[in-house]
Amino acid sequence: MIKRLPHALRGLPGYVGASLIGDGRMALIVDVDGLRSSDH
């Protein structure tokens, strides 16, 4: 299940969402294509 990023993390470049993993922790979902095309 993909969820929106928590409010404090929204706007961070390179992340598109978050997912809860089996042990209850949150894993951030990286926007690989977005990172490739960025000027950073």
CHARMM internal coordinates of N, CA and C (Angstrom, degrees):
IC EDIT
DIST 1 N 1 CA 1.4327
DIST 1 CA 1 C 1.5234
ANGL 1 N 1 CA 1 C 108.44
DIST 1 C 2 N 1.3149
ANGL 1 CA 1 C 2 N 116.30
DIHE 1 N 1 CA 1 C 2 N 128.71
DIST 2 N 2 CA 1.4607
ANGL 1 C 2 N 2 CA 121.50
DIHE 1 CA 1 C 2 N 2 CA 177.32
DIST 2 CA 2 C 1.5209
ANGL 2 N 2 CA 2 C 108.63
DIHE 1 C 2 N 2 CA 2 C -101.20
DIST 2 C 3 N 1.3264
ANGL 2 CA 2 C 3 N 115.42
DIHE 2 N 2 CA 2 C 3 N 133.15
DIST 3 N 3 CA 1.4635
ANGL 2 C 3 N 3 CA 121.37
DIHE 2 CA 2 C 3 N 3 CA 179.73
DIST 3 CA 3 C 1.5182
ANGL 3 N 3 CA 3 C 109.32
DIHE 2 C 3 N 3 CA 3 C -121.17
DIST 3 C 4 N 1.3223
ANGL 3 CA 3 C 4 N 115.05
DIHE 3 N 3 CA 3 C 4 N 159.92
DIST 4 N 4 CA 1.4627
ANGL 3 C 4 N 4 CA 119.43
DIHE 3 CA 3 C 4 N 4 CA 173.88
DIST 4 CA 4 C 1.5213
ANGL 4 N 4 CA 4 C 109.09
DIHE 3 C 4 N 4 CA 4 C -64.38
DIST 4 C 5 N 1.3138
ANGL 4 CA 4 C 5 N 115.19
DIHE 4 N 4 CA 4 C 5 N 153.98
DIST 5 N 5 CA 1.4624
ANGL 4 C 5 N 5 CA 119.56
DIHE 4 CA 4 C 5 N 5 CA 176.10
DIST 5 CA 5 C 1.5230
ANGL 5 N 5 CA 5 C 109.75
DIHE 4 C 5 N 5 CA 5 C -66.63
DIST 5 C 6 N 1.3209
ANGL 5 CA 5 C 6 N 117.37
DIHE 5 N 5 CA 5 C 6 N 147.91
DIST 6 N 6 CA 1.4622
ANGL 5 C 6 N 6 CA 119.82
DIHE 5 CA 5 C 6 N 6 CA 173.33
DIST 6 CA 6 C 1.5311
ANGL 6 N 6 CA 6 C 109.58
DIHE 5 C 6 N 6 CA 6 C -58.42
DIST 6 C 7 N 1.3058
ANGL 6 CA 6 C 7 N 116.55
DIHE 6 N 6 CA 6 C 7 N 152.06
DIST 7 N 7 CA 1.4671
ANGL 6 C 7 N 7 CA 121.89
DIHE 6 CA 6 C 7 N 7 CA -175.43
DIST 7 CA 7 C 1.5318
ANGL 7 N 7 CA 7 C 112.10
DIHE 6 C 7 N 7 CA 7 C -51.39
DIST 7 C 8 N 1.3096
ANGL 7 CA 7 C 8 N 117.80
DIHE 7 N 7 CA 7 C 8 N -41.33
DIST 8 N 8 CA 1.4689
ANGL 7 C 8 N 8 CA 121.32
DIHE 7 CA 7 C 8 N 8 CA -177.52
DIST 8 CA 8 C 1.5309
ANGL 8 N 8 CA 8 C 112.36
DIHE 7 C 8 N 8 CA 8 C -65.14
DIST 8 C 9 N 1.3377
ANGL 8 CA 8 C 9 N 118.03
DIHE 8 N 8 CA 8 C 9 N -21.73
DIST 9 N 9 CA 1.4631
ANGL 8 C 9 N 9 CA 121.08
DIHE 8 CA 8 C 9 N 9 CA -176.88
DIST 9 CA 9 C 1.5215
ANGL 9 N 9 CA 9 C 113.34
DIHE 8 C 9 N 9 CA 9 C -104.12
DIST 9 C 10 N 1.3145
ANGL 9 CA 9 C 10 N 117.88
DIHE 9 N 9 CA 9 C 10 N -6.89
DIST 10 N 10 CA 1.4669
ANGL 9 C 10 N 10 CA 120.29
DIHE 9 CA 9 C 10 N 10 CA 179.73
DIST 10 CA 10 C 1.5168
ANGL 10 N 10 CA 10 C 109.35
DIHE 9 C 10 N 10 CA 10 C -65.01
DIST 10 C 11 N 1.2948
ANGL 10 CA 10 C 11 N 115.53
DIHE 10 N 10 CA 10 C 11 N 143.61
DIST 11 N 11 CA 1.4588
ANGL 10 C 11 N 11 CA 120.00
DIHE 10 CA 10 C 11 N 11 CA 179.76
DIST 11 CA 11 C 1.5161
ANGL 11 N 11 CA 11 C 113.27
DIHE 10 C 11 N 11 CA 11 C 92.30
DIST 11 C 12 N 1.3295
ANGL 11 CA 11 C 12 N 117.71
DIHE 11 N 11 CA 11 C 12 N -7.52
DIST 12 N 12 CA 1.4631
ANGL 11 C 12 N 12 CA 119.04
DIHE 11 CA 11 C 12 N 12 CA 175.61
DIST 12 CA 12 C 1.5196
ANGL 12 N 12 CA 12 C 108.64
DIHE 11 C 12 N 12 CA 12 C -69.78
DIST 12 C 13 N 1.3091
ANGL 12 CA 12 C 13 N 118.48
DIHE 12 N 12 CA 12 C 13 N 128.26
DIST 13 N 13 CA 1.4612
ANGL 12 C 13 N 13 CA 119.66
DIHE 12 CA 12 C 13 N 13 CA 179.64
DIST 13 CA 13 C 1.5205
ANGL 13 N 13 CA 13 C 111.20
DIHE 12 C 13 N 13 CA 13 C -67.96
DIST 13 C 14 N 1.3249
ANGL 13 CA 13 C 14 N 115.74
DIHE 13 N 13 CA 13 C 14 N 139.98
DIST 14 N 14 CA 1.4528
ANGL 13 C 14 N 14 CA 120.46
DIHE 13 CA 13 C 14 N 14 CA 174.73
DIST 14 CA 14 C 1.5110
ANGL 14 N 14 CA 14 C 115.99
DIHE 13 C 14 N 14 CA 14 C 94.16
DIST 14 C 15 N 1.3215
ANGL 14 CA 14 C 15 N 118.75
DIHE 14 N 14 CA 14 C 15 N -5.21
DIST 15 N 15 CA 1.4603
ANGL 14 C 15 N 15 CA 121.37
DIHE 14 CA 14 C 15 N 15 CA 179.91
DIST 15 CA 15 C 1.5176
ANGL 15 N 15 CA 15 C 109.52
DIHE 14 C 15 N 15 CA 15 C -118.40
DIST 15 C 16 N 1.3365
ANGL 15 CA 15 C 16 N 116.48
DIHE 15 N 15 CA 15 C 16 N 135.70
DIST 16 N 16 CA 1.4630
ANGL 15 C 16 N 16 CA 120.28
DIHE 15 CA 15 C 16 N 16 CA -177.10
DIST 16 CA 16 C 1.5201
ANGL 16 N 16 CA 16 C 113.43
DIHE 15 C 16 N 16 CA 16 C -113.07
DIST 16 C 17 N 1.3033
ANGL 16 CA 16 C 17 N 118.15
DIHE 16 N 16 CA 16 C 17 N -13.99
DIST 17 N 17 CA 1.4566
ANGL 16 C 17 N 17 CA 120.61
DIHE 16 CA 16 C 17 N 17 CA -179.08
DIST 17 CA 17 C 1.5097
ANGL 17 N 17 CA 17 C 110.94
DIHE 16 C 17 N 17 CA 17 C 177.57
DIST 17 C 18 N 1.3215
ANGL 17 CA 17 C 18 N 114.74
DIHE 17 N 17 CA 17 C 18 N -167.19
DIST 18 N 18 CA 1.4551
ANGL 17 C 18 N 18 CA 121.15
DIHE 17 CA 17 C 18 N 18 CA -179.72
DIST 18 CA 18 C 1.5206
ANGL 18 N 18 CA 18 C 108.73
DIHE 17 C 18 N 18 CA 18 C -144.84
DIST 18 C 19 N 1.3066
ANGL 18 CA 18 C 19 N 116.03
DIHE 18 N 18 CA 18 C 19 N 157.39
DIST 19 N 19 CA 1.4528
ANGL 18 C 19 N 19 CA 121.55
DIHE 18 CA 18 C 19 N 19 CA 178.05
DIST 19 CA 19 C 1.5173
ANGL 19 N 19 CA 19 C 108.64
DIHE 18 C 19 N 19 CA 19 C -137.60
DIST 19 C 20 N 1.3161
ANGL 19 CA 19 C 20 N 116.03
DIHE 19 N 19 CA 19 C 20 N 142.02
DIST 20 N 20 CA 1.4586
ANGL 19 C 20 N 20 CA 119.62
DIHE 19 CA 19 C 20 N 20 CA 174.67
DIST 20 CA 20 C 1.5149
ANGL 20 N 20 CA 20 C 107.98
DIHE 19 C 20 N 20 CA 20 C -84.92
DIST 20 C 21 N 1.3317
ANGL 20 CA 20 C 21 N 116.38
DIHE 20 N 20 CA 20 C 21 N 128.21
DIST 21 N 21 CA 1.4596
ANGL 20 C 21 N 21 CA 120.12
DIHE 20 CA 20 C 21 N 21 CA 179.11
DIST 21 CA 21 C 1.5262
ANGL 21 N 21 CA 21 C 109.43
DIHE 20 C 21 N 21 CA 21 C -94.77
DIST 21 C 22 N 1.3002
ANGL 21 CA 21 C 22 N 117.30
DIHE 21 N 21 CA 21 C 22 N 173.20
DIST 22 N 22 CA 1.4536
ANGL 21 C 22 N 22 CA 123.34
DIHE 21 CA 21 C 22 N 22 CA -170.73
DIST 22 CA 22 C 1.5134
ANGL 22 N 22 CA 22 C 116.60
DIHE 21 C 22 N 22 CA 22 C -51.69
DIST 22 C 23 N 1.3140
ANGL 22 CA 22 C 23 N 118.10
DIHE 22 N 22 CA 22 C 23 N -33.46
DIST 23 N 23 CA 1.4650
ANGL 22 C 23 N 23 CA 119.98
DIHE 22 CA 22 C 23 N 23 CA -177.83
DIST 23 CA 23 C 1.5293
ANGL 23 N 23 CA 23 C 112.52
DIHE 22 C 23 N 23 CA 23 C -91.56
DIST 23 C 24 N 1.3481
ANGL 23 CA 23 C 24 N 117.35
DIHE 23 N 23 CA 23 C 24 N 7.61
DIST 24 N 24 CA 1.4541
ANGL 23 C 24 N 24 CA 121.19
DIHE 23 CA 23 C 24 N 24 CA 176.30
DIST 24 CA 24 C 1.5153
ANGL 24 N 24 CA 24 C 115.34
DIHE 23 C 24 N 24 CA 24 C 94.46
DIST 24 C 25 N 1.3203
ANGL 24 CA 24 C 25 N 117.44
DIHE 24 N 24 CA 24 C 25 N -6.87
DIST 25 N 25 CA 1.4653
ANGL 24 C 25 N 25 CA 119.78
DIHE 24 CA 24 C 25 N 25 CA 178.59
DIST 25 CA 25 C 1.5242
ANGL 25 N 25 CA 25 C 110.38
DIHE 24 C 25 N 25 CA 25 C -78.78
DIST 25 C 26 N 1.3254
ANGL 25 CA 25 C 26 N 115.69
DIHE 25 N 25 CA 25 C 26 N 160.35
DIST 26 N 26 CA 1.4485
ANGL 25 C 26 N 26 CA 121.41
DIHE 25 CA 25 C 26 N 26 CA 179.00
DIST 26 CA 26 C 1.5218
ANGL 26 N 26 CA 26 C 109.50
DIHE 25 C 26 N 26 CA 26 C -97.13
DIST 26 C 27 N 1.3259
ANGL 26 CA 26 C 27 N 116.12
DIHE 26 N 26 CA 26 C 27 N 134.16
DIST 27 N 27 CA 1.4594
ANGL 26 C 27 N 27 CA 121.84
DIHE 26 CA 26 C 27 N 27 CA 174.79
DIST 27 CA 27 C 1.5207
ANGL 27 N 27 CA 27 C 107.95
DIHE 26 C 27 N 27 CA 27 C -113.41
DIST 27 C 28 N 1.3216
ANGL 27 CA 27 C 28 N 117.15
DIHE 27 N 27 CA 27 C 28 N 128.45
DIST 28 N 28 CA 1.4571
ANGL 27 C 28 N 28 CA 121.03
DIHE 27 CA 27 C 28 N 28 CA 178.69
DIST 28 CA 28 C 1.5209
ANGL 28 N 28 CA 28 C 109.95
DIHE 27 C 28 N 28 CA 28 C -77.86
DIST 28 C 29 N 1.3180
ANGL 28 CA 28 C 29 N 116.47
DIHE 28 N 28 CA 28 C 29 N 142.81
DIST 29 N 29 CA 1.4606
ANGL 28 C 29 N 29 CA 122.49
DIHE 28 CA 28 C 29 N 29 CA 179.15
DIST 29 CA 29 C 1.5224
ANGL 29 N 29 CA 29 C 107.74
DIHE 28 C 29 N 29 CA 29 C -102.34
DIST 29 C 30 N 1.3221
ANGL 29 CA 29 C 30 N 115.10
DIHE 29 N 29 CA 29 C 30 N 120.98
DIST 30 N 30 CA 1.4626
ANGL 29 C 30 N 30 CA 122.42
DIHE 29 CA 29 C 30 N 30 CA -174.97
DIST 30 CA 30 C 1.5286
ANGL 30 N 30 CA 30 C 109.86
DIHE 29 C 30 N 30 CA 30 C -89.29
DIST 30 C 31 N 1.3210
ANGL 30 CA 30 C 31 N 116.35
DIHE 30 N 30 CA 30 C 31 N 138.49
DIST 31 N 31 CA 1.4610
ANGL 30 C 31 N 31 CA 123.26
DIHE 30 CA 30 C 31 N 31 CA 174.93
DIST 31 CA 31 C 1.5288
ANGL 31 N 31 CA 31 C 107.67
DIHE 30 C 31 N 31 CA 31 C -91.23
DIST 31 C 32 N 1.3250
ANGL 31 CA 31 C 32 N 116.40
DIHE 31 N 31 CA 31 C 32 N 88.14
DIST 32 N 32 CA 1.4636
ANGL 31 C 32 N 32 CA 121.38
DIHE 31 CA 31 C 32 N 32 CA -174.54
DIST 32 CA 32 C 1.5257
ANGL 32 N 32 CA 32 C 110.93
DIHE 31 C 32 N 32 CA 32 C -62.68
DIST 32 C 33 N 1.3279
ANGL 32 CA 32 C 33 N 117.75
DIHE 32 N 32 CA 32 C 33 N -45.37
DIST 33 N 33 CA 1.4624
ANGL 32 C 33 N 33 CA 120.19
DIHE 32 CA 32 C 33 N 33 CA 179.74
DIST 33 CA 33 C 1.5254
ANGL 33 N 33 CA 33 C 111.14
DIHE 32 C 33 N 33 CA 33 C -62.05
DIST 33 C 34 N 1.3169
ANGL 33 CA 33 C 34 N 116.86
DIHE 33 N 33 CA 33 C 34 N -39.54
DIST 34 N 34 CA 1.4565
ANGL 33 C 34 N 34 CA 120.78
DIHE 33 CA 33 C 34 N 34 CA 178.15
DIST 34 CA 34 C 1.5144
ANGL 34 N 34 CA 34 C 112.02
DIHE 33 C 34 N 34 CA 34 C -64.12
DIST 34 C 35 N 1.3278
ANGL 34 CA 34 C 35 N 116.87
DIHE 34 N 34 CA 34 C 35 N -39.02
DIST 35 N 35 CA 1.4615
ANGL 34 C 35 N 35 CA 120.21
DIHE 34 CA 34 C 35 N 35 CA 178.45
DIST 35 CA 35 C 1.5211
ANGL 35 N 35 CA 35 C 111.30
DIHE 34 C 35 N 35 CA 35 C -68.01
DIST 35 C 36 N 1.3206
ANGL 35 CA 35 C 36 N 116.32
DIHE 35 N 35 CA 35 C 36 N -37.98
DIST 36 N 36 CA 1.4634
ANGL 35 C 36 N 36 CA 120.06
DIHE 35 CA 35 C 36 N 36 CA 179.02
DIST 36 CA 36 C 1.5215
ANGL 36 N 36 CA 36 C 112.00
DIHE 35 C 36 N 36 CA 36 C -63.43
DIST 36 C 37 N 1.3253
ANGL 36 CA 36 C 37 N 116.00
DIHE 36 N 36 CA 36 C 37 N -38.51
DIST 37 N 37 CA 1.4631
ANGL 36 C 37 N 37 CA 119.55
DIHE 36 CA 36 C 37 N 37 CA -175.00
DIST 37 CA 37 C 1.5238
ANGL 37 N 37 CA 37 C 113.43
DIHE 36 C 37 N 37 CA 37 C -89.44
DIST 37 C 38 N 1.3300
ANGL 37 CA 37 C 38 N 117.43
DIHE 37 N 37 CA 37 C 38 N -2.93
DIST 38 N 38 CA 1.4666
ANGL 37 C 38 N 38 CA 119.39
DIHE 37 CA 37 C 38 N 38 CA -179.37
DIST 38 CA 38 C 1.5265
ANGL 38 N 38 CA 38 C 110.47
DIHE 37 C 38 N 38 CA 38 C -77.97
DIST 38 C 39 N 1.3013
ANGL 38 CA 38 C 39 N 115.40
DIHE 38 N 38 CA 38 C 39 N 164.63
DIST 39 N 39 CA 1.4699
ANGL 38 C 39 N 39 CA 121.17
DIHE 38 CA 38 C 39 N 39 CA 179.92
DIST 39 CA 39 C 1.5177
ANGL 39 N 39 CA 39 C 112.99
DIHE 38 C 39 N 39 CA 39 C -86.92
DIST 39 C 40 N 1.3013
ANGL 39 CA 39 C 40 N 119.18
DIHE 39 N 39 CA 39 C 40 N 8.56
DIST 40 N 40 CA 1.4692
ANGL 39 C 40 N 40 CA 122.49
DIHE 39 CA 39 C 40 N 40 CA -176.23
DIST 40 CA 40 C 1.4972
ANGL 40 N 40 CA 40 C 110.99
DIHE 39 C 40 N 40 CA 40 C -85.93
END
COOR INIT
IC SEED 1 N 1 CA 1 C
IC BUILD
